[in-house]
Amino acid sequence: MDANRLAQEWRTAPIEIEGSLRARILAMTVEEAWGKIGSLKNFMDQPIFPELSKLADIVLSLPHSNAEAERIFPIVTDVKCKKKK
């Protein structure tokens, strides 16, 4: 990921996304909104925000909590205690 390009895309996003497009995106879910932003193309049919879209994909793929990891601890404790007996 190109950090300079990402910073540039982040700064130009409010300029590129304005008016009715902005209103439609704000009415979408987070996943729909980033999908729409990722699909925006310039006059040469190239993505306007490729780096920003990559970052959004990475961030949206992260778990929302650590509950799954926390569920493992009692199992590990049980296994460890049973081996000591």
C-alpha positions as a printed NumPy array, in Angstrom:
array([[  0.   ,   0.   ,   0.   ],
       [  1.355,   3.391,  -0.991],
       [  1.014,   5.699,   2.027],
       [  1.509,   8.887,   0.006],
       [ -1.133,   7.886,  -2.526],
       [ -3.474,   6.889,   0.305],
       [ -3.028,  10.301,   1.958],
       [ -3.702,  12.025,  -1.349],
       [ -6.868,   9.979,  -1.946],
       [ -8.05 ,  10.722,   1.608],
       [ -7.619,  14.466,   1.064],
       [ -9.357,  14.47 ,  -2.335],
       [-12.283,  12.252,  -1.321],
       [-14.46 ,  15.132,  -0.021],
       [-13.883,  16.991,  -3.293],
       [-14.639,  13.993,  -5.524],
       [-17.641,  12.795,  -3.507],
       [-20.11 ,  15.654,  -3.284],
       [-23.731,  16.56 ,  -3.828],
       [-26.281,  13.821,  -4.454],
       [-23.588,  11.123,  -4.582],
       [-22.489,  12.105,  -1.086],
       [-26.076,  11.972,   0.179],
       [-26.609,   8.512,  -1.349],
       [-23.38 ,   7.188,   0.166],
       [-24.243,   8.567,   3.592],
       [-27.578,   6.726,   3.45 ],
       [-25.864,   3.354,   2.782],
       [-24.505,   0.8  ,   5.216],
       [-20.761,   0.918,   5.835],
       [-20.095,  -2.042,   3.541],
       [-22.293,  -0.646,   0.751],
       [-20.731,   2.804,   1.066],
       [-17.154,   1.518,   0.775],
       [-18.201,  -0.745,  -2.084],
       [-19.616,   2.285,  -3.893],
       [-16.524,   4.377,  -3.155],
       [-14.331,   1.551,  -4.437],
       [-16.323,   1.339,  -7.658],
       [-16.002,   5.041,  -8.535],
       [-14.009,   5.559, -11.745],
       [-12.44 ,   8.543, -13.448],
       [-12.864,   9.567, -17.093],
       [-10.24 ,   6.966, -18.147],
       [-12.281,   4.198, -16.438],
       [ -9.675,   3.772, -13.686],
       [-10.583,   3.574,  -9.979],
       [-10.43 ,   6.955,  -8.264],
       [ -9.645,   5.538,  -4.8  ],
       [ -7.68 ,   2.271,  -5.189],
       [ -5.548,   2.703,  -2.05 ],
       [ -8.46 ,   3.909,   0.063],
       [-10.482,   0.898,  -1.082],
       [ -7.665,  -1.464,  -0.079],
       [ -7.499,   0.134,   3.358],
       [-11.268,  -0.141,   3.788],
       [-11.157,  -3.837,   2.838],
       [ -8.436,  -4.46 ,   5.412],
       [-10.208,  -2.55 ,   8.175],
       [-13.597,  -4.124,   7.461],
       [-12.062,  -7.608,   7.582],
       [-10.835,  -7.128,  11.163],
       [-12.93 ,  -8.739,  13.91 ],
       [-15.229,  -6.333,  15.719],
       [-14.349,  -7.769,  19.116],
       [-12.067, -10.243,  20.796],
       [-14.949, -12.438,  22.009],
       [-13.859, -15.389,  19.871],
       [-10.381, -15.344,  21.385],
       [-11.812, -14.938,  24.883],
       [-13.912, -18.098,  24.42 ],
       [-10.712, -20.113,  23.973],
       [ -9.261, -19.306,  27.413],
       [-11.626, -21.539,  29.462],
       [-10.964, -24.422,  27.082],
       [ -7.207, -24.009,  27.393],
       [ -7.502, -23.766,  31.181],
       [ -9.579, -26.957,  31.318],
       [ -7.07 , -28.848,  29.171],
       [ -4.156, -27.576,  31.252],
       [ -5.809, -28.483,  34.589],
       [ -6.856, -31.959,  33.41 ],
       [ -3.274, -32.761,  32.374],
       [ -1.962, -31.863,  35.833],
       [ -4.286, -34.36 ,  37.59 ]])
